[in-house]
């Protein structure tokens, strides 16, 4: 019997390794081809994006899940790891942005009605599909059926939100407030440390240990985010790329985007004319999907088939996917572009985003069961 089991398992393992080798090789060829066709910079950005996907999926590091764990069970490890990664990025990003590096920009935005409201709705929607911006990409890359369904509507929502963005931001916003220099770094690190200490104190003693996996993930994520900043000249982001995909599709279908004040802007018109393979956020997003796919393939963990959920759960998934995209554009970013990159480069709006989205997560968690997403 043992010999027959081994005989069955060995070909399956061999096929899995062959698949991993094939797609890893294809990824490397894609990186090298992109370097040759568009420039070394773009190939490196794709490689960094794949690194994000490998880290997020390989080490089970995310944003929505740890927030859910903190809210439901007072387990702070994932949230503390997020705050630690942000602090590590800030340690380098603050002096770089303050120095003589005009090619580098921060993820800076103003706090406004649309931003706060969008962050709240995003926080609720991400708990419905159990994935933020990067999480939806990772889960879709690993074959998660809910995220595979949600992602196209995320793209549509991101495009629609950008189309209407300037109307929403016209409702009112505070002046741009950015923490800068040594004093700004001290304030940011102190705030991150205070929140980490508070959630650790809230947790029961049995839940206060930070797994080594999360420590490694935080270190890798911070390293990749800094590499992205240096190579691309801008902080790690997700949502702009998805909105651009939707805009390109709309243009291909004959839509006139000059009717949108946002897409009529010369910078965005230029993006529409260029290849997605020269858009840094798009390359990062594609890399995340590919990296997650490679990990899932390695684990033989690619999902197949739809879970048994009621019809209202699938309708909710579609609507939540759309709201993830639309709300994240109003909020001027998701957990990555606003929370992670905003705070780590000194923008006050990152803190406002965090508070609003965390509050929205409470609502999203409460709605899961009535909407058929939990038994």
TORKOL-4160 file (C-alpha; in steps of 0.2 Angstrom, whole numbers, padded with zeros to 4 digits, m for minus):
375
<pt num="1" X="0000" Y="0000" Z="0000"/>
<pt num="2" X="0014" Y="0012" Z="0005"/>
<pt num="3" X="0023" Y="0009" Z="m0012"/>
<pt num="4" X="0006" Y="0013" Z="m0022"/>
<pt num="5" X="0004" Y="0029" Z="m0012"/>
<pt num="6" X="0022" Y="0034" Z="m0016"/>
<pt num="7" X="0019" Y="0030" Z="m0034"/>
<pt num="8" X="0004" Y="0041" Z="m0035"/>
<pt num="9" X="0011" Y="0056" Z="m0025"/>
<pt num="10" X="0028" Y="0056" Z="m0034"/>
<pt num="11" X="0021" Y="0061" Z="m0051"/>
<pt num="12" X="0010" Y="0074" Z="m0043"/>
<pt num="13" X="0025" Y="0082" Z="m0034"/>
<pt num="14" X="0035" Y="0081" Z="m0050"/>
<pt num="15" X="0022" Y="0090" Z="m0060"/>
<pt num="16" X="0021" Y="0103" Z="m0046"/>
<pt num="17" X="0039" Y="0106" Z="m0046"/>
<pt num="18" X="0039" Y="0107" Z="m0065"/>
<pt num="19" X="0025" Y="0120" Z="m0065"/>
<pt num="20" X="0034" Y="0130" Z="m0052"/>
<pt num="21" X="0051" Y="0129" Z="m0062"/>
<pt num="22" X="0041" Y="0134" Z="m0078"/>
<pt num="23" X="0032" Y="0149" Z="m0071"/>
<pt num="24" X="0048" Y="0155" Z="m0062"/>
<pt num="25" X="0058" Y="0154" Z="m0078"/>
<pt num="26" X="0044" Y="0163" Z="m0087"/>
<pt num="27" X="0044" Y="0177" Z="m0074"/>
<pt num="28" X="0063" Y="0179" Z="m0075"/>
<pt num="29" X="0061" Y="0180" Z="m0094"/>
<pt num="30" X="0048" Y="0193" Z="m0093"/>
<pt num="31" X="0059" Y="0203" Z="m0081"/>
<pt num="32" X="0073" Y="0202" Z="m0093"/>
<pt num="33" X="0062" Y="0206" Z="m0108"/>
<pt num="34" X="0055" Y="0221" Z="m0100"/>
<pt num="35" X="0072" Y="0227" Z="m0096"/>
<pt num="36" X="0077" Y="0226" Z="m0114"/>
<pt num="37" X="0062" Y="0233" Z="m0121"/>
<pt num="38" X="0057" Y="0247" Z="m0109"/>
<pt num="39" X="0073" Y="0249" Z="m0098"/>
<pt num="40" X="0081" Y="0241" Z="m0082"/>
<pt num="41" X="0070" Y="0252" Z="m0071"/>
<pt num="42" X="0054" Y="0244" Z="m0076"/>
<pt num="43" X="0061" Y="0226" Z="m0075"/>
<pt num="44" X="0066" Y="0230" Z="m0058"/>
<pt num="45" X="0049" Y="0236" Z="m0053"/>
<pt num="46" X="0041" Y="0220" Z="m0059"/>
<pt num="47" X="0054" Y="0210" Z="m0049"/>
<pt num="48" X="0050" Y="0220" Z="m0034"/>
<pt num="49" X="0031" Y="0218" Z="m0037"/>
<pt num="50" X="0034" Y="0199" Z="m0038"/>
<pt num="51" X="0044" Y="0200" Z="m0022"/>
<pt num="52" X="0028" Y="0208" Z="m0014"/>
<pt num="53" X="0017" Y="0194" Z="m0020"/>
<pt num="54" X="0030" Y="0181" Z="m0013"/>
<pt num="55" X="0031" Y="0189" Z="0004"/>
<pt num="56" X="0012" Y="0193" Z="0006"/>
<pt num="57" X="0006" Y="0175" Z="0001"/>
<pt num="58" X="0022" Y="0165" Z="0006"/>
<pt num="59" X="0022" Y="0172" Z="0024"/>
<pt num="60" X="0003" Y="0175" Z="0025"/>
<pt num="61" X="0005" Y="0193" Z="0028"/>
<pt num="62" X="m0010" Y="0205" Z="0025"/>
<pt num="63" X="m0020" Y="0219" Z="0031"/>
<pt num="64" X="m0038" Y="0215" Z="0032"/>
<pt num="65" X="m0035" Y="0198" Z="0042"/>
<pt num="66" X="m0025" Y="0206" Z="0056"/>
<pt num="67" X="m0037" Y="0220" Z="0058"/>
<pt num="68" X="m0051" Y="0207" Z="0059"/>
<pt num="69" X="m0041" Y="0197" Z="0072"/>
<pt num="70" X="m0038" Y="0212" Z="0083"/>
<pt num="71" X="m0057" Y="0217" Z="0082"/>
<pt num="72" X="m0064" Y="0200" Z="0085"/>
<pt num="73" X="m0051" Y="0191" Z="0096"/>
<pt num="74" X="m0039" Y="0205" Z="0102"/>
<pt num="75" X="m0024" Y="0197" Z="0093"/>
<pt num="76" X="m0012" Y="0211" Z="0089"/>
<pt num="77" X="0002" Y="0202" Z="0081"/>
<pt num="78" X="m0002" Y="0206" Z="0063"/>
<pt num="79" X="m0006" Y="0224" Z="0066"/>
<pt num="80" X="0010" Y="0226" Z="0076"/>
<pt num="81" X="0019" Y="0219" Z="0062"/>
<pt num="82" X="0011" Y="0231" Z="0050"/>
<pt num="83" X="0016" Y="0246" Z="0061"/>
<pt num="84" X="0033" Y="0239" Z="0063"/>
<pt num="85" X="0035" Y="0238" Z="0044"/>
<pt num="86" X="0029" Y="0256" Z="0042"/>
<pt num="87" X="0041" Y="0262" Z="0055"/>
<pt num="88" X="0056" Y="0254" Z="0046"/>
<pt num="89" X="0051" Y="0262" Z="0030"/>
<pt num="90" X="0049" Y="0279" Z="0039"/>
<pt num="91" X="0067" Y="0277" Z="0046"/>
<pt num="92" X="0074" Y="0278" Z="0029"/>
<pt num="93" X="0060" Y="0287" Z="0019"/>
<pt num="94" X="0060" Y="0303" Z="0030"/>
<pt num="95" X="0079" Y="0307" Z="0028"/>
<pt num="96" X="0078" Y="0303" Z="0009"/>
<pt num="97" X="0063" Y="0314" Z="0006"/>
<pt num="98" X="0071" Y="0328" Z="0016"/>
<pt num="99" X="0088" Y="0326" Z="0007"/>
<pt num="100" X="0093" Y="0332" Z="m0010"/>
<pt num="101" X="0083" Y="0319" Z="m0019"/>
<pt num="102" X="0070" Y="0328" Z="m0030"/>
<pt num="103" X="0066" Y="0312" Z="m0040"/>
<pt num="104" X="0058" Y="0305" Z="m0024"/>
<pt num="105" X="0040" Y="0310" Z="m0019"/>
<pt num="106" X="0030" Y="0305" Z="m0004"/>
<pt num="107" X="0012" Y="0298" Z="m0003"/>
<pt num="108" X="0005" Y="0315" Z="0003"/>
<pt num="109" X="m0013" Y="0320" Z="0002"/>
<pt num="110" X="m0025" Y="0331" Z="0011"/>
<pt num="111" X="m0038" Y="0326" Z="0023"/>
<pt num="112" X="m0056" Y="0329" Z="0016"/>
<pt num="113" X="m0074" Y="0323" Z="0017"/>
<pt num="114" X="m0072" Y="0312" Z="0003"/>
<pt num="115" X="m0056" Y="0304" Z="0009"/>
<pt num="116" X="m0062" Y="0300" Z="0026"/>
<pt num="117" X="m0079" Y="0294" Z="0020"/>
<pt num="118" X="m0070" Y="0283" Z="0006"/>
<pt num="119" X="m0058" Y="0276" Z="0019"/>
<pt num="120" X="m0073" Y="0271" Z="0030"/>
<pt num="121" X="m0082" Y="0262" Z="0016"/>
<pt num="122" X="m0066" Y="0254" Z="0010"/>
<pt num="123" X="m0063" Y="0247" Z="0028"/>
<pt num="124" X="m0081" Y="0239" Z="0028"/>
<pt num="125" X="m0079" Y="0232" Z="0010"/>
<pt num="126" X="m0062" Y="0224" Z="0013"/>
<pt num="127" X="m0069" Y="0214" Z="0028"/>
<pt num="128" X="m0084" Y="0208" Z="0017"/>
<pt num="129" X="m0072" Y="0200" Z="0004"/>
<pt num="130" X="m0057" Y="0198" Z="0017"/>
<pt num="131" X="m0045" Y="0207" Z="0006"/>
<pt num="132" X="m0039" Y="0225" Z="0004"/>
<pt num="133" X="m0031" Y="0231" Z="m0012"/>
<pt num="134" X="m0015" Y="0221" Z="m0011"/>
<pt num="135" X="m0025" Y="0207" Z="m0002"/>
<pt num="136" X="m0037" Y="0206" Z="m0017"/>
<pt num="137" X="m0023" Y="0204" Z="m0029"/>
<pt num="138" X="m0014" Y="0191" Z="m0019"/>
<pt num="139" X="m0030" Y="0181" Z="m0016"/>
<pt num="140" X="m0034" Y="0182" Z="m0034"/>
<pt num="141" X="m0017" Y="0177" Z="m0039"/>
<pt num="142" X="m0018" Y="0161" Z="m0028"/>
<pt num="143" X="m0035" Y="0157" Z="m0035"/>
<pt num="144" X="m0047" Y="0162" Z="m0021"/>
<pt num="145" X="m0064" Y="0162" Z="m0030"/>
<pt num="146" X="m0071" Y="0177" Z="m0020"/>
<pt num="147" X="m0056" Y="0188" Z="m0024"/>
<pt num="148" X="m0057" Y="0182" Z="m0042"/>
<pt num="149" X="m0075" Y="0188" Z="m0043"/>
<pt num="150" X="m0071" Y="0204" Z="m0034"/>
<pt num="151" X="m0056" Y="0209" Z="m0043"/>
<pt num="152" X="m0064" Y="0214" Z="m0060"/>
<pt num="153" X="m0077" Y="0225" Z="m0051"/>
<pt num="154" X="m0063" Y="0232" Z="m0040"/>
<pt num="155" X="m0055" Y="0238" Z="m0057"/>
<pt num="156" X="m0072" Y="0245" Z="m0063"/>
<pt num="157" X="m0074" Y="0254" Z="m0046"/>
<pt num="158" X="m0057" Y="0261" Z="m0046"/>
<pt num="159" X="m0060" Y="0268" Z="m0064"/>
<pt num="160" X="m0077" Y="0275" Z="m0059"/>
<pt num="161" X="m0070" Y="0283" Z="m0043"/>
<pt num="162" X="m0056" Y="0292" Z="m0052"/>
<pt num="163" X="m0068" Y="0298" Z="m0065"/>
<pt num="164" X="m0078" Y="0307" Z="m0052"/>
<pt num="165" X="m0064" Y="0310" Z="m0040"/>
<pt num="166" X="m0062" Y="0329" Z="m0043"/>
<pt num="167" X="m0080" Y="0332" Z="m0039"/>
<pt num="168" X="m0079" Y="0323" Z="m0023"/>
<pt num="169" X="m0063" Y="0331" Z="m0017"/>
<pt num="170" X="m0072" Y="0348" Z="m0021"/>
<pt num="171" X="m0083" Y="0345" Z="m0006"/>
<pt num="172" X="m0069" Y="0352" Z="0005"/>
<pt num="173" X="m0052" Y="0347" Z="0012"/>
<pt num="174" X="m0040" Y="0353" Z="0025"/>
<pt num="175" X="m0023" Y="0360" Z="0019"/>
<pt num="176" X="m0010" Y="0347" Z="0016"/>
<pt num="177" X="m0001" Y="0343" Z="0032"/>
<pt num="178" X="0015" Y="0333" Z="0031"/>
<pt num="179" X="0027" Y="0328" Z="0045"/>
<pt num="180" X="0045" Y="0331" Z="0039"/>
<pt num="181" X="0063" Y="0330" Z="0045"/>
<pt num="182" X="0069" Y="0324" Z="0061"/>
<pt num="183" X="0055" Y="0330" Z="0072"/>
<pt num="184" X="0042" Y="0323" Z="0060"/>
<pt num="185" X="0051" Y="0306" Z="0061"/>
<pt num="186" X="0051" Y="0306" Z="0080"/>
<pt num="187" X="0032" Y="0310" Z="0080"/>
<pt num="188" X="0028" Y="0297" Z="0068"/>
<pt num="189" X="0039" Y="0283" Z="0076"/>
<pt num="190" X="0031" Y="0289" Z="0093"/>
<pt num="191" X="0014" Y="0287" Z="0087"/>
<pt num="192" X="0017" Y="0270" Z="0079"/>
<pt num="193" X="0025" Y="0264" Z="0095"/>
<pt num="194" X="0011" Y="0270" Z="0106"/>
<pt num="195" X="m0002" Y="0261" Z="0095"/>
<pt num="196" X="0008" Y="0245" Z="0095"/>
<pt num="197" X="0010" Y="0246" Z="0114"/>
<pt num="198" X="m0009" Y="0250" Z="0116"/>
<pt num="199" X="m0015" Y="0235" Z="0106"/>
<pt num="200" X="m0002" Y="0224" Z="0114"/>
<pt num="201" X="m0009" Y="0229" Z="0131"/>
<pt num="202" X="m0027" Y="0226" Z="0125"/>
<pt num="203" X="m0022" Y="0208" Z="0121"/>
<pt num="204" X="m0024" Y="0193" Z="0133"/>
<pt num="205" X="m0007" Y="0187" Z="0138"/>
<pt num="206" X="m0008" Y="0172" Z="0128"/>
<pt num="207" X="m0010" Y="0182" Z="0112"/>
<pt num="208" X="0005" Y="0194" Z="0114"/>
<pt num="209" X="0018" Y="0184" Z="0106"/>
<pt num="210" X="0023" Y="0190" Z="0088"/>
<pt num="211" X="0027" Y="0175" Z="0077"/>
<pt num="212" X="0044" Y="0174" Z="0069"/>
<pt num="213" X="0035" Y="0173" Z="0052"/>
<pt num="214" X="0027" Y="0190" Z="0054"/>
<pt num="215" X="0044" Y="0198" Z="0060"/>
<pt num="216" X="0052" Y="0191" Z="0044"/>
<pt num="217" X="0037" Y="0197" Z="0033"/>
<pt num="218" X="0038" Y="0215" Z="0041"/>
<pt num="219" X="0057" Y="0216" Z="0037"/>
<pt num="220" X="0055" Y="0210" Z="0019"/>
<pt num="221" X="0040" Y="0221" Z="0016"/>
<pt num="222" X="0049" Y="0236" Z="0022"/>
<pt num="223" X="0064" Y="0232" Z="0012"/>
<pt num="224" X="0054" Y="0230" Z="m0004"/>
<pt num="225" X="0044" Y="0246" Z="m0001"/>
<pt num="226" X="0060" Y="0255" Z="0001"/>
<pt num="227" X="0067" Y="0247" Z="m0015"/>
<pt num="228" X="0051" Y="0252" Z="m0024"/>
<pt num="229" X="0053" Y="0270" Z="m0018"/>
<pt num="230" X="0071" Y="0271" Z="m0024"/>
<pt num="231" X="0068" Y="0263" Z="m0041"/>
<pt num="232" X="0051" Y="0270" Z="m0045"/>
<pt num="233" X="0053" Y="0287" Z="m0037"/>
<pt num="234" X="0037" Y="0285" Z="m0028"/>
<pt num="235" X="0030" Y="0275" Z="m0013"/>
<pt num="236" X="0022" Y="0258" Z="m0015"/>
<pt num="237" X="0004" Y="0260" Z="m0021"/>
<pt num="238" X="m0010" Y="0248" Z="m0029"/>
<pt num="239" X="m0026" Y="0258" Z="m0033"/>
<pt num="240" X="m0020" Y="0269" Z="m0047"/>
<pt num="241" X="m0014" Y="0254" Z="m0057"/>
<pt num="242" X="m0031" Y="0246" Z="m0056"/>
<pt num="243" X="m0040" Y="0262" Z="m0061"/>
<pt num="244" X="m0029" Y="0264" Z="m0076"/>
<pt num="245" X="m0033" Y="0246" Z="m0081"/>
<pt num="246" X="m0051" Y="0251" Z="m0081"/>
<pt num="247" X="m0048" Y="0267" Z="m0090"/>
<pt num="248" X="m0039" Y="0259" Z="m0104"/>
<pt num="249" X="m0053" Y="0246" Z="m0106"/>
<pt num="250" X="m0066" Y="0260" Z="m0107"/>
<pt num="251" X="m0055" Y="0269" Z="m0120"/>
<pt num="252" X="m0054" Y="0253" Z="m0130"/>
<pt num="253" X="m0073" Y="0252" Z="m0130"/>
<pt num="254" X="m0074" Y="0269" Z="m0137"/>
<pt num="255" X="m0077" Y="0280" Z="m0121"/>
<pt num="256" X="m0072" Y="0298" Z="m0122"/>
<pt num="257" X="m0063" Y="0301" Z="m0105"/>
<pt num="258" X="m0060" Y="0319" Z="m0108"/>
<pt num="259" X="m0077" Y="0322" Z="m0100"/>
<pt num="260" X="m0069" Y="0318" Z="m0084"/>
<pt num="261" X="m0058" Y="0332" Z="m0076"/>
<pt num="262" X="m0047" Y="0319" Z="m0069"/>
<pt num="263" X="m0043" Y="0309" Z="m0084"/>
<pt num="264" X="m0043" Y="0324" Z="m0095"/>
<pt num="265" X="m0027" Y="0330" Z="m0086"/>
<pt num="266" X="m0012" Y="0329" Z="m0097"/>
<pt num="267" X="m0002" Y="0317" Z="m0085"/>
<pt num="268" X="m0016" Y="0305" Z="m0085"/>
<pt num="269" X="m0019" Y="0307" Z="m0104"/>
<pt num="270" X="m0001" Y="0302" Z="m0106"/>
<pt num="271" X="m0003" Y="0287" Z="m0095"/>
<pt num="272" X="m0018" Y="0281" Z="m0106"/>
<pt num="273" X="m0007" Y="0283" Z="m0122"/>
<pt num="274" X="0007" Y="0273" Z="m0115"/>
<pt num="275" X="0009" Y="0254" Z="m0112"/>
<pt num="276" X="0004" Y="0247" Z="m0095"/>
<pt num="277" X="0022" Y="0240" Z="m0095"/>
<pt num="278" X="0029" Y="0257" Z="m0092"/>
<pt num="279" X="0017" Y="0262" Z="m0078"/>
<pt num="280" X="0025" Y="0258" Z="m0061"/>
<pt num="281" X="0009" Y="0254" Z="m0051"/>
<pt num="282" X="0003" Y="0243" Z="m0064"/>
<pt num="283" X="0019" Y="0233" Z="m0065"/>
<pt num="284" X="0019" Y="0231" Z="m0046"/>
<pt num="285" X="0001" Y="0225" Z="m0046"/>
<pt num="286" X="0005" Y="0212" Z="m0060"/>
<pt num="287" X="0020" Y="0207" Z="m0050"/>
<pt num="288" X="0010" Y="0204" Z="m0034"/>
<pt num="289" X="m0003" Y="0193" Z="m0043"/>
<pt num="290" X="0012" Y="0183" Z="m0051"/>
<pt num="291" X="0021" Y="0181" Z="m0035"/>
<pt num="292" X="0006" Y="0175" Z="m0026"/>
<pt num="293" X="0002" Y="0163" Z="m0040"/>
<pt num="294" X="0020" Y="0155" Z="m0039"/>
<pt num="295" X="0018" Y="0153" Z="m0020"/>
<pt num="296" X="0001" Y="0144" Z="m0022"/>
<pt num="297" X="0008" Y="0133" Z="m0036"/>
<pt num="298" X="0022" Y="0128" Z="m0025"/>
<pt num="299" X="0011" Y="0124" Z="m0011"/>
<pt num="300" X="m0002" Y="0115" Z="m0022"/>
<pt num="301" X="m0014" Y="0127" Z="m0015"/>
<pt num="302" X="m0022" Y="0134" Z="m0030"/>
<pt num="303" X="m0041" Y="0135" Z="m0027"/>
<pt num="304" X="m0053" Y="0128" Z="m0039"/>
<pt num="305" X="m0072" Y="0129" Z="m0040"/>
<pt num="306" X="m0084" Y="0141" Z="m0031"/>
<pt num="307" X="m0088" Y="0139" Z="m0013"/>
<pt num="308" X="m0105" Y="0135" Z="m0008"/>
<pt num="309" X="m0112" Y="0152" Z="m0004"/>
<pt num="310" X="m0130" Y="0159" Z="m0006"/>
<pt num="311" X="m0134" Y="0170" Z="m0020"/>
<pt num="312" X="m0134" Y="0186" Z="m0009"/>
<pt num="313" X="m0116" Y="0182" Z="m0004"/>
<pt num="314" X="m0110" Y="0183" Z="m0022"/>
<pt num="315" X="m0120" Y="0199" Z="m0025"/>
<pt num="316" X="m0112" Y="0206" Z="m0010"/>
<pt num="317" X="m0095" Y="0201" Z="m0017"/>
<pt num="318" X="m0098" Y="0210" Z="m0033"/>
<pt num="319" X="m0104" Y="0226" Z="m0024"/>
<pt num="320" X="m0090" Y="0225" Z="m0011"/>
<pt num="321" X="m0078" Y="0223" Z="m0025"/>
<pt num="322" X="m0084" Y="0239" Z="m0034"/>
<pt num="323" X="m0085" Y="0249" Z="m0018"/>
<pt num="324" X="m0067" Y="0244" Z="m0014"/>
<pt num="325" X="m0061" Y="0252" Z="m0030"/>
<pt num="326" X="m0073" Y="0267" Z="m0029"/>
<pt num="327" X="m0070" Y="0271" Z="m0011"/>
<pt num="328" X="m0051" Y="0269" Z="m0012"/>
<pt num="329" X="m0050" Y="0282" Z="m0026"/>
<pt num="330" X="m0060" Y="0294" Z="m0015"/>
<pt num="331" X="m0049" Y="0289" Z="0000"/>
<pt num="332" X="m0034" Y="0293" Z="m0011"/>
<pt num="333" X="m0027" Y="0276" Z="m0008"/>
<pt num="334" X="m0030" Y="0259" Z="0000"/>
<pt num="335" X="m0020" Y="0250" Z="0015"/>
<pt num="336" X="m0005" Y="0251" Z="0005"/>
<pt num="337" X="m0005" Y="0268" Z="m0004"/>
<pt num="338" X="m0014" Y="0278" Z="0010"/>
<pt num="339" X="m0010" Y="0269" Z="0027"/>
<pt num="340" X="0007" Y="0261" Z="0024"/>
<pt num="341" X="0015" Y="0273" Z="0012"/>
<pt num="342" X="0006" Y="0288" Z="0018"/>
<pt num="343" X="0011" Y="0286" Z="0036"/>
<pt num="344" X="0029" Y="0280" Z="0032"/>
<pt num="345" X="0032" Y="0296" Z="0021"/>
<pt num="346" X="0024" Y="0308" Z="0034"/>
<pt num="347" X="0007" Y="0312" Z="0027"/>
<pt num="348" X="m0006" Y="0316" Z="0041"/>
<pt num="349" X="m0020" Y="0309" Z="0029"/>
<pt num="350" X="m0012" Y="0291" Z="0032"/>
<pt num="351" X="m0017" Y="0292" Z="0050"/>
<pt num="352" X="m0035" Y="0299" Z="0046"/>
<pt num="353" X="m0036" Y="0285" Z="0034"/>
<pt num="354" X="m0031" Y="0272" Z="0047"/>
<pt num="355" X="m0044" Y="0278" Z="0059"/>
<pt num="356" X="m0058" Y="0279" Z="0047"/>
<pt num="357" X="m0055" Y="0262" Z="0039"/>
<pt num="358" X="m0053" Y="0253" Z="0055"/>
<pt num="359" X="m0069" Y="0260" Z="0061"/>
<pt num="360" X="m0077" Y="0254" Z="0044"/>
<pt num="361" X="m0070" Y="0237" Z="0047"/>
<pt num="362" X="m0081" Y="0235" Z="0063"/>
<pt num="363" X="m0096" Y="0237" Z="0051"/>
<pt num="364" X="m0090" Y="0226" Z="0038"/>
<pt num="365" X="m0087" Y="0212" Z="0051"/>
<pt num="366" X="m0104" Y="0214" Z="0058"/>
<pt num="367" X="m0112" Y="0213" Z="0040"/>
<pt num="368" X="m0103" Y="0197" Z="0035"/>
<pt num="369" X="m0116" Y="0185" Z="0043"/>
<pt num="370" X="m0132" Y="0194" Z="0038"/>
<pt num="371" X="m0125" Y="0195" Z="0020"/>
<pt num="372" X="m0122" Y="0176" Z="0019"/>
<pt num="373" X="m0103" Y="0177" Z="0019"/>
<pt num="374" X="m0102" Y="0167" Z="0035"/>
<pt num="375" X="m0112" Y="0152" Z="0042"/>
